[in-house]
Amino acid sequence: MPARPHQDRWLDLAQACAVVVLLVGLALLVVVGLTEGVGKASTWASVLGTSLAIVSAIVLLDTSRRRRRAVAAAPAAPEQLAQAANVLAGIVSEQWRREAEARALGDPEPMPVRWRLSEPAMMDHPQVIAPGGLAFSGRSDQMTPLAGEFRRLDRRRLVITGGPGSGKTTLAVQLLLELLTHPQPGEPVPVLFSLVGWDPQSQPRVQDWLTARLEQDYPALRSLGANTARALVERGMILPILDGLDEVSDQYRAEIIARLNASLAADTGLILTSRSTEFSTTVTASDVLTAAAVIAPEPLSATEAAAYLRTAVPPNLSASWSPVLAALDTGTAATLAQLVSRPLGLWLVRSVHIDGRLDPAPLIDDTYPTAGALQAHLFDELIPAAIRSRPPVAADPLRPDRSYHPEDVRRWLGYLARQMTAAGTRDWRWWHLVRHTINASLFRLVVGLVVGLSFGLTVGRDFDPVFALAVGLVVGLATWLVFGLTPGLAKEPAQADMRLRGRSAELRQSLARFGLLGGLIGGLPGGLIGGLIGGLTAGPPFGLAVGRSWLKLGLSVGLTAGLALGLLEFASSPSIAQRASSPMGSLRGDRALSTVRAVTFGLAVGLPFGLMVGLTDGLMDGLMVGLSFGLTAGLTGGLVVSAWAGFCIASLRLAARRRLPLRLMGFLQDAYRLGLLRIVGSSYQFRHAELQDHLARDSRTQRPVTGSC
């Protein structure tokens, strides 16, 4: 029997505790009625009845989710999986076509990088890789033949290696797009994943990690069934493209290779990228990747680089570039030729001196005597050149929204580069920013005390202030302890889909189901409790009258809570129209769901307490007090359960300390449009790892960085 989800066990425990508390409250209510009188018992009955209504509505929501999960976990039909594969292929194609456009991979044409088989010691036995004879060669500017070479591999497993800036990830993206553009019948859908984040010790089967990443990065799959992503992975309908084995910590690389060999089925393909040195060290110390061909790039020749630059130089700059191109053709620019032998160097030359319109003469006049010095110069000029070459243009997805001073951009990106380097990662995730900015324990304690004091001041208005304060402190500490059981502040972002088009029936069903059942479940117990207490304390006639009153109150409370939870359930259910997850998209989704959660929780809690207080202080006064408490609890509670709220607090603090801009996500999106960053799923990465390393070392941006990204 499969293990039950961790969150289900906590929900079971919470519901059991709620039942115990309600039973104890019922017993105390009887004691209060017999010793203090009907009036005091009636007030406490209101607290118990409304609490029961809220707990019942939450139990209803949890039960409904589990029921839907169990139904959706049934084996998916072949036609359902075929539809899911088509949906995923369309989303992945759109995602990476946009990314290829942002990276200008085809402008004016792809770089002519040649690829060949690596050393035999780096790969499996040739007869295992390709029984008919192992051979592999291709060029990045001729992807159709290269894809044919990949398809001829027996198990379609390929490792792309190379040095820093050699075009490994670019080739993986080009191959992904080629496979999607010209698919063959029955081929799996290629999907690119960053290997950073896979812990093979906690998730030994790669299928489990791939399933989790698919559900996070492509939420539309969940609208086709809760088990759709897992079924696609388990049935071999996904071609994983795993980027960046070298970016994983040393202790995990060999284990990742071992886990891939152990968990991949014989008919499952794979594409893996890694720097040559790290891959060689890993397979030498452990094992090769089973049945995988390993390829490496050949250096670009000076004439190949000159031919590429010649097509990129605009006609009006040809005069200033003629000496440079001639020096490359004749072999008299040794330093420049060494730099542009890698795609990174060629990209830097084009970005700074062609797109950035910087005089190219220093490239060949010995101003920079070594390739390292020339590359450092190009990295230094890259940010000003990007800002010059891409001025802001309204409503252009490839141009920034705002203009920036180069030194500000250098300082902000330098801070992020050092933060990422300190964390040992190439991926920047917005929900991790809070880790090194806010003390988690202190933050939870403050939130818990705010919620608790709001509760104490609300329900204890008719009691001694010391008693109200004591109740608030107890509730606050309990809230702090409950939140303390949750792992960290850097929660994974949630997704919200508020689209109504094509989903109006789903919204009506959610509201009707939760509203009606919530009213019944909340109203009937409330009426029974009120009648029982009234009967025990003042006789059956009074008990019947009290029961009717509490039945009405319970129905209204349950209906309110049910409608609120129905809206929350609708918002958290994805639709097939959702696109691939992105940093900005995941932030907006979490922000939308956090807002819905705060408002629905505030209404579900505030209205019942308002009605309760209104029994003694007047309806309008009670509603104002109740809503104030409910919205306060909802908003402050949202600071703990929301990744977005934690990010806002962290980014505001860093902006006040002049580490990052106030509009951080807007700036990062502009840095992406400037060509300085790239997007992989919900993460930002620097366009090249060496750009991150250069900015992290740059003395002009140095400030100590602690914590993790």
C-alpha positions in Angstrom: 0.0 0.0 0.0 1.5 3.4 -0.9 2.4 5.7 1.9 -0.1 8.4 2.6 0.9 12.0 1.8 2.7 13.8 4.7 0.1 16.7 4.5 -2.8 14.2 4.9 -1.3 12.9 8.1 -1.1 16.4 9.5 -4.7 17.1 8.4 -5.9 14.0 10.1 -4.1 14.9 13.3 -5.5 18.5 13.2 -9.1 17.2 12.6 -8.7 14.8 15.5 -7.5 17.5 17.8 -10.4 19.7 16.7 -12.9 17.0 17.6 -11.3 16.5 21.0 -11.4 20.3 21.6 -15.1 20.5 20.6 -15.9 17.6 22.9 -14.1 19.2 25.8 -15.8 22.5 25.0 -19.2 20.8 25.1 -18.5 19.3 28.5 -17.3 22.7 29.8 -20.4 24.3 28.3 -22.6 22.0 30.4 -20.7 22.9 33.5 -20.9 26.6 32.7 -24.7 26.3 32.1 -25.2 24.6 35.4 -23.0 26.8 37.5 -23.1 30.3 35.8 -26.5 30.4 34.3 -28.2 30.4 30.9 -26.8 33.8 29.8 -23.2 32.9 30.2 -23.8 29.4 28.7 -25.5 31.0 25.7 -22.4 33.2 25.0 -20.1 30.2 25.1 -22.4 28.1 23.1 -22.1 30.7 20.3 -18.3 30.3 20.4 -18.6 26.5 20.2 -21.3 26.5 17.5 -19.5 28.9 15.2 -16.2 27.0 15.8 -18.0 23.8 14.9 -19.3 25.3 11.7 -15.9 26.5 10.6 -14.2 23.2 11.4 -17.0 21.3 9.6 -16.6 23.4 6.5 -12.8 22.9 6.5 -13.3 19.1 7.0 -15.7 19.2 4.0 -13.1 20.9 1.9 -10.5 18.4 2.8 -12.8 15.5 2.2 -13.8 16.8 -1.2 -10.2 17.2 -2.2 -9.3 13.7 -1.1 -12.3 12.3 -2.9 -11.3 14.1 -6.1 -7.7 13.0 -5.7 -8.8 9.4 -5.3 -11.0 9.6 -8.4 -8.3 11.3 -10.4 -5.7 8.7 -9.4 -7.5 6.0 -11.3 -5.5 4.8 -14.4 -5.7 7.4 -17.2 -7.3 6.3 -20.5 -5.0 6.2 -23.5 -7.0 9.0 -25.2 -6.6 11.2 -22.1 -2.9 10.7 -22.1 -2.7 11.4 -25.8 -4.5 14.7 -25.2 -2.2 15.5 -22.3 0.9 14.8 -24.4 -0.5 17.1 -27.2 -1.2 19.9 -24.7 2.2 19.5 -23.1 4.0 19.5 -26.5 2.2 22.8 -27.4 3.1 24.5 -24.2 6.7 23.4 -24.3 7.0 24.5 -27.9 5.6 27.9 -27.2 7.8 28.3 -24.1 11.1 27.5 -25.8 10.3 29.3 -29.0 9.8 32.5 -26.9 13.1 31.7 -25.1 15.0 31.1 -28.4 13.7 34.4 -29.7 14.8 36.1 -26.5 18.2 34.5 -26.8 18.4 35.4 -30.5 19.5 31.8 -31.3 18.7 32.2 -35.0 19.7 35.8 -35.5 21.1 36.0 -38.1 21.7 32.2 -38.0 22.8 29.6 -35.4 26.5 29.5 -34.6 28.3 26.8 -36.7 29.5 24.6 -33.8 30.6 21.1 -34.8 29.9 18.2 -32.5 31.7 14.8 -32.4 31.8 11.7 -30.2 33.8 12.1 -27.0 36.5 9.8 -25.7 35.4 6.1 -25.5 36.2 6.0 -21.8 33.3 8.5 -21.2 30.6 6.3 -22.6 29.1 2.8 -22.6 30.2 0.0 -25.0 29.5 1.0 -28.6 27.3 -2.1 -29.3 25.0 -1.1 -26.4 24.7 2.5 -27.7 24.1 1.7 -31.3 24.2 -2.0 -32.3 24.6 -1.2 -36.0 27.8 0.8 -35.4 28.3 3.9 -33.3 28.8 7.1 -35.1 27.7 10.7 -34.3 28.5 14.0 -35.9 26.6 17.2 -36.6 26.5 21.0 -36.6 24.4 23.4 -34.5 23.4 25.3 -37.6 22.1 22.1 -39.3 19.7 20.7 -36.7 17.7 18.3 -38.9 20.7 16.0 -39.6 21.8 16.2 -36.0 18.4 15.2 -34.8 18.5 12.3 -37.2 21.8 11.2 -35.6 20.1 11.3 -32.2 17.1 9.2 -33.4 19.5 6.5 -34.7 20.8 5.8 -31.2 19.3 2.6 -29.9 17.8 4.0 -26.7 18.0 7.7 -27.7 20.3 8.6 -24.8 22.8 11.4 -25.3 25.2 13.4 -23.1 26.2 16.8 -24.3 29.6 17.8 -22.8 31.9 20.8 -23.3 33.8 23.5 -21.5 32.3 26.7 -20.1 30.5 28.7 -22.7 30.7 25.9 -25.4 27.0 25.9 -26.2 25.8 22.8 -24.4 22.5 24.2 -23.2 22.0 26.0 -26.5 22.3 22.7 -28.4 19.9 21.1 -26.0 17.3 23.8 -26.7 17.9 23.6 -30.4 17.4 19.8 -30.3 14.2 20.1 -28.2 12.7 22.6 -30.8 13.8 20.4 -33.7 12.1 17.3 -32.2 8.9 19.2 -31.5 8.9 20.9 -34.9 9.4 17.6 -36.9 8.0 14.9 -34.6 7.8 11.2 -35.6 4.8 9.1 -34.7 4.8 7.8 -31.1 7.8 10.0 -30.0 7.9 11.2 -26.4 7.5 15.0 -25.7 11.0 16.6 -25.0 10.9 18.7 -21.8 13.9 20.5 -20.4 14.6 20.5 -16.7 17.4 22.1 -14.6 19.0 19.3 -12.6 19.6 21.7 -9.7 17.1 20.8 -7.0 17.0 17.0 -7.5 18.1 15.3 -4.3 18.6 11.7 -5.3 18.6 10.6 -1.6 15.1 11.9 -0.8 13.8 11.1 -4.3 15.7 8.0 -5.5 13.5 7.4 -8.6 14.0 10.1 -11.2 10.3 9.5 -12.2 9.2 11.0 -8.8 11.3 14.1 -9.3 10.2 14.6 -12.9 6.5 14.2 -11.9 6.9 16.9 -9.2 8.7 19.3 -11.7 6.1 18.7 -14.4 3.2 19.5 -12.0 5.0 22.7 -10.9 6.2 24.0 -14.2 3.2 22.9 -16.3 0.1 23.4 -14.1 -2.3 22.9 -17.1 -1.6 19.1 -16.8 -3.4 19.0 -13.4 -6.6 20.1 -15.1 -6.5 16.9 -17.0 -6.3 14.7 -13.9 -4.2 14.7 -10.7 -2.2 11.7 -11.9 -1.6 12.9 -15.5 2.0 14.1 -15.0 2.9 10.8 -13.3 1.3 8.7 -16.0 3.1 10.6 -18.7 6.4 10.0 -17.0 5.9 6.4 -16.0 4.7 5.4 -19.4 7.7 6.9 -21.2 5.8 9.7 -22.9 8.4 12.3 -21.7 11.9 12.7 -23.1 13.7 14.3 -20.2 16.4 16.9 -21.1 18.4 17.3 -17.9 20.5 20.4 -18.0 23.6 21.1 -15.8 24.9 18.0 -14.1 28.1 20.0 -13.4 25.9 22.5 -11.4 24.9 19.8 -8.9 27.0 19.4 -5.8 29.9 17.0 -6.0 28.4 14.5 -3.6 25.3 14.0 -5.8 26.7 13.7 -9.3 27.8 10.0 -9.1 24.6 9.2 -7.3 22.5 10.9 -10.0 24.2 8.8 -12.7 23.5 5.6 -10.6 19.9 6.6 -10.0 19.3 7.3 -13.7 20.8 3.9 -14.6 18.7 2.1 -12.0 15.3 3.8 -12.6 15.2 4.5 -16.3 13.3 1.8 -18.3 15.0 0.2 -21.3 12.9 2.2 -23.8 13.3 5.6 -22.0 15.4 8.2 -23.8 17.4 11.0 -22.1 19.5 14.0 -22.9 22.0 15.2 -20.3 24.3 18.3 -20.4 27.4 18.7 -18.3 30.8 20.4 -18.4 33.4 17.9 -19.7 35.7 18.0 -16.6 32.9 17.3 -14.1 31.4 14.6 -16.2 34.7 12.9 -16.8 35.6 13.0 -13.1 32.1 11.5 -12.2 32.1 8.6 -14.6 35.8 7.7 -13.9 35.0 7.4 -10.2 31.7 5.6 -10.6 30.0 4.5 -13.8 29.0 5.7 -17.3 25.4 6.5 -18.2 24.0 3.3 -19.7 23.6 3.2 -23.5 24.3 6.9 -23.8 26.4 8.5 -26.5 28.6 11.3 -25.3 29.5 14.2 -27.6 31.7 17.2 -27.3 32.2 20.4 -29.4 35.1 21.2 -31.6 36.6 24.7 -31.3 35.4 27.2 -33.9 38.1 28.1 -36.3 39.0 31.8 -36.9 37.6 31.7 -40.4 34.3 30.2 -39.1 34.1 32.9 -36.5 34.8 35.6 -39.1 32.1 34.2 -41.4 29.6 34.3 -38.6 30.5 37.9 -37.5 30.4 39.0 -41.2 26.7 38.0 -41.4 26.0 39.8 -38.1 27.7 43.2 -38.9 25.3 45.7 -40.3 26.4 47.3 -43.7 26.9 50.7 -42.1 29.6 49.2 -39.8 31.4 47.2 -42.4 34.3 49.7 -42.7 35.2 49.6 -39.1 35.0 45.8 -39.0 37.0 45.1 -42.1 40.4 45.1 -40.4 39.1 42.8 -37.6 37.5 40.3 -40.0 40.6 40.4 -42.2 42.9 39.7 -39.2 40.8 36.7 -38.3 40.8 35.4 -41.8 44.6 35.7 -42.2 45.4 34.4 -38.7 47.0 37.5 -37.4 44.6 38.0 -34.5 45.7 35.2 -32.2 44.2 36.5 -29.0 40.8 37.3 -30.6 40.8 33.9 -32.4 41.4 32.1 -29.1 38.5 34.0 -27.6 36.0 33.4 -30.4 36.8 29.7 -30.6 34.0 29.2 -28.0 30.4 30.3 -28.6 30.6 32.4 -25.4 33.4 34.5 -26.8 31.7 34.9 -30.1 28.5 36.0 -28.4 30.3 38.5 -26.2 32.0 40.1 -29.3 28.8 40.4 -31.1 26.8 41.7 -28.1 29.3 44.4 -27.1 31.0 45.5 -30.3 28.3 44.9 -32.9 24.9 45.2 -31.1 26.4 47.7 -28.6 28.2 49.7 -31.4 31.5 49.8 -29.6 34.6 50.5 -31.6 36.1 47.0 -32.5 39.7 48.3 -32.9 40.8 47.2 -29.3 40.0 43.6 -30.3 43.1 43.4 -32.4 45.4 46.3 -31.3 47.0 44.4 -28.3 45.0 46.6 -25.7 44.1 43.3 -24.2 47.1 41.0 -24.6 45.5 37.7 -23.5 42.1 36.0 -24.1 41.3 36.2 -20.4 41.9 40.0 -20.3 39.8 40.4 -23.5 37.0 38.4 -22.1 37.0 40.4 -18.8 36.8 43.6 -20.9 33.8 42.2 -22.8 32.0 41.2 -19.5 32.7 44.7 -18.1 31.1 46.3 -21.2 28.3 43.8 -21.6 25.8 45.6 -19.3 26.3 49.1 -20.9 26.2 47.6 -24.4 22.9 45.8 -23.6 21.3 49.0 -22.3 22.4 50.9 -25.4 21.3 48.3 -27.9 17.9 47.7 -26.4 16.2 51.0 -25.3 12.8 50.7 -23.7 9.9 50.3 -26.2 6.3 50.1 -25.0 4.5 46.7 -25.4 7.5 45.0 -26.9 8.2 41.7 -25.2 11.9 41.8 -26.3 12.6 45.3 -25.0 12.7 46.5 -21.3 9.9 48.5 -19.8 12.3 51.0 -18.2 15.7 52.6 -18.7 18.5 51.9 -16.2 21.9 53.3 -15.3 24.5 50.6 -16.1 26.1 50.9 -12.6 22.8 50.2 -10.9 22.2 47.2 -13.0 25.8 46.0 -12.3 25.3 46.5 -8.5 22.0 44.7 -8.4 23.0 41.8 -10.6 26.3 41.5 -8.7 24.4 41.1 -5.4 22.2 38.3 -6.9 25.3 36.7 -8.4 27.1 36.6 -5.1 23.9 35.4 -3.4 23.6 32.5 -5.9 27.3 31.7 -5.7 27.2 31.6 -1.9 24.3 29.1 -2.2 26.1 27.0 -4.8 23.4 27.3 -7.5 22.8 28.7 -10.9 19.0 29.0 -10.4 17.5 32.1 -8.7 14.0 31.5 -7.4 12.0 34.4 -6.1 10.5 32.5 -3.2 14.0 31.7 -1.8 14.8 35.4 -1.3 13.2 35.4 2.1 15.7 32.7 3.5 18.6 35.1 4.2 16.5 38.2 4.9 14.0 37.2 7.6 14.4 35.2 10.8 11.8 32.5 10.4 11.1 31.8 14.1 10.8 35.5 15.1 8.5 36.1 12.0 6.2 33.3 13.0 6.1 34.4 16.6 5.0 37.9 15.6 2.3 36.7 13.3 1.0 34.2 15.9 0.8 37.0 18.5 -1.0 39.3 16.1 -3.6 36.6 15.3 -3.9 35.6 19.0 -4.3 39.1 20.4 -6.9 39.9 17.7 -8.8 36.8 18.8 -8.5 37.6 22.5 -9.6 41.2 22.1 -12.6 40.1 20.0 -14.0 37.2 22.0 -13.0 38.6 25.4 -14.6 42.0 25.2 -17.2 41.1 27.7 -14.7 39.6 30.1 -11.9 40.9 32.3 -9.1 42.4 30.1 -6.5 40.2 31.8 -8.5 37.1 30.9 -8.9 38.4 27.2 -5.1 39.0 27.1 -4.4 35.5 28.4 -6.7 33.9 25.9 -5.0 35.9 23.1 -1.5 34.9 24.2 -2.6 31.2 24.4 -4.1 31.3 20.9 -1.1 33.2 19.6 1.4 30.7 21.0 -0.7 27.9 19.6 -0.6 29.6 16.2 3.1 30.0 16.4 3.6 26.4 17.3 1.3 25.2 14.4 3.2 27.3 11.9 6.5 26.2 13.5 5.7 22.7 12.3 5.7 23.8 8.7 9.1 23.6 6.8 10.8 27.0 6.4 9.5 30.3 5.0 10.7 29.6 1.5 7.6 27.7 0.4 7.0 26.5 -3.1 4.7 29.0 -4.9 1.0 28.0 -5.2 -0.9 28.6 -8.4 -4.2 30.3 -8.9 -6.4 30.4 -12.0 -9.2 32.9 -11.9 -10.2 32.5 -15.5 -14.0 32.3 -15.9 -14.1 31.7 -19.6 -15.3 28.2 -20.1 -15.3 27.5 -16.3 -18.6 29.1 -15.2 -20.1 25.7 -14.6 -17.2 24.6 -12.5 -17.5 27.8 -10.4 -21.3 27.3 -9.9 -20.7 23.7 -8.9 -18.0 24.6 -6.3 -20.1 27.3 -4.8 -23.3 25.2 -4.7 -21.6 22.1 -3.3 -19.6 23.9 -0.5 -22.3 26.4 0.3 -25.1 23.9 0.7 -23.2 21.2 2.5 -21.4 23.7 4.6 -24.7 25.3 5.7 -26.1 21.9 6.6 -23.0 20.6 8.4 -22.6 23.9 10.3 -26.3 24.5 11.0 -27.5 21.2 12.3 -24.8 20.6 14.9 -25.1 24.3 16.0 -28.9 23.8 16.5 -28.4 20.6 18.4 -25.8 22.1 20.7 -27.8 25.2 21.4 -31.0 23.1 22.1 -29.1 20.7 24.3 -27.6 23.4 26.4 -30.8 25.3 26.7 -32.7 22.1 27.6 -30.2 21.2 30.3 -30.1 24.6 31.9 -33.7 25.9 31.6 -35.9 23.1 30.4 -37.1 21.7 27.0 -39.2 24.8 25.9 -36.3 27.2 26.3 -34.0 24.6 24.7 -36.2 24.4 21.6 -36.2 28.2 21.2 -32.4 28.4 21.7 -32.0 25.4 19.2 -34.0 27.2 16.5 -31.9 30.4 17.0 -28.6 28.5 16.8 -29.9 26.5 13.8 -30.4 29.7 11.9 -27.0 31.0 13.0 -25.3 27.7 12.1 -26.9 27.7 8.7 -25.7 31.2 7.9 -22.2 30.6 9.3 -21.9 27.3 7.4 -23.2 28.8 4.2 -20.8 31.7 4.4 -17.8 29.5 5.2 -18.9 27.0 2.4 -19.2 29.7 -0.2 -15.8 31.1 0.8 -14.1 27.8 0.6 -15.9 27.0 -2.7 -14.4 30.1 -4.2 -11.0 29.1 -2.8 -11.4 25.6 -4.3 -12.2 27.0 -7.7 -9.3 29.4 -7.7 -6.8 26.7 -6.8 -7.9 24.4 -9.6 -5.9 25.0 -12.7 -7.3 25.1 -16.2 -6.0 23.7 -19.4 -5.4 27.3 -20.7 -2.5 27.9 -18.3 0.9 28.2 -20.0 4.3 27.1 -18.8 5.3 28.4 -15.4 7.6 31.4 -15.4 9.1 33.5 -12.6 6.6 36.3 -13.1 3.7 34.0 -13.8 4.4 31.9 -10.6 4.6 35.1 -8.6 1.3 36.4 -9.9 -0.3 33.0 -9.4 0.8 32.8 -5.8 -0.2 36.4 -5.1 -3.7 35.8 -6.5 -4.2 32.7 -4.5 -2.9 34.3 -1.4 -5.3 37.2 -1.8 -8.2 34.8 -2.2 -7.1 32.8 0.8 -6.8 35.8 3.0 -10.2 37.2 2.0 -12.1 33.9 2.2 -10.5 33.0 5.5 -11.3 36.5 6.8 -14.9 36.1 5.8 -15.2 32.5 7.0 -13.9 33.5 10.4 -15.0 37.1 10.7 -18.7 36.7 9.9 -19.3 33.9 12.4 -17.5 35.8 15.2 -19.3 39.0 14.2 -22.7 37.3 14.5 -21.6 35.8 17.9 -20.5 39.2 19.2 -23.6 40.8 17.8 -25.8 38.7 20.0 -24.7 40.8 23.0 -23.4 44.0 21.5 -25.7 44.6 18.5 -25.5 43.1 15.0 -23.7 46.0 13.2 -21.1 46.4 16.0 -20.6 42.7 16.1 -20.1 42.4 12.4 -17.5 45.2 12.4 -15.6 43.6 15.2 -15.8 40.2 13.7 -14.7 41.3 10.2 -11.9 43.3 11.7 -10.6 40.2 13.5 -11.3 37.9 10.5 -9.4 40.0 8.0 -6.6 40.7 10.4 -6.2 37.0 11.0 -6.6 36.2 7.3 -4.0 38.7 6.2 -1.5 38.0 8.9 -1.9 34.3 8.5 -1.3 34.8 4.8 2.2 36.1 5.6 3.1 32.7 6.8 1.4 30.4 4.3 2.1 32.7 1.3 5.4 32.6 -0.6 4.5 35.9 -2.2 4.1 37.8 1.1 7.4 36.6 2.4 9.1 37.7 -0.9 7.5 41.2 -0.6 8.8 41.7 2.9 12.3 40.4 1.9 12.5 42.5 -1.3 11.4 45.7 0.6 14.0 45.1 3.2 16.8 44.6 0.6 15.5 47.7 -1.3 15.7 49.8 1.8 19.3 48.6 2.2 20.1 49.5 -1.4 21.0 46.0 -2.3 18.2 45.5 -4.9 15.6 47.7 -6.7 12.2 48.3 -5.2 10.5 46.7 -8.3 12.7 43.6 -8.2 10.6 41.3 -10.4 10.1 44.1 -13.0 13.8 44.7 -13.0 14.6 41.0 -13.5 12.2 40.8 -16.3 13.9 43.7 -17.9 17.3 42.1 -17.4 15.9 39.1 -19.2 14.8 41.3 -22.1 18.2 42.9 -22.1 19.7 39.4 -22.7 21.5 39.3 -19.4 19.3 36.6 -17.8 17.5 33.6 -19.1 14.4 31.8 -17.9 14.2 28.1 -17.1 10.8 27.1 -15.7 10.1 29.3 -12.6 13.8 30.3 -12.2 16.1 33.0 -13.5 19.6 32.1 -14.6 22.4 34.3 -15.8 22.7 34.1 -19.6 26.1 32.4 -19.1 27.4 30.8 -15.9 30.7 32.7 -16.5 28.8 36.0 -16.4 27.5 35.1 -12.9 31.0 34.2 -11.8 32.4 37.5 -13.2 29.8 39.6 -11.5 30.3 37.7 -8.2 34.0 38.5 -8.3 33.6 42.1 -9.5 35.1 44.4 -6.8 32.7 47.2 -7.8 29.7 45.2 -6.5 31.4 43.6 -3.4 29.4 43.4 -0.3 29.2 40.4 2.1 26.3 38.0 1.4 25.0 35.4 3.8 22.3 32.8 3.6 21.2 30.9 0.6 19.3 31.6 -2.6 
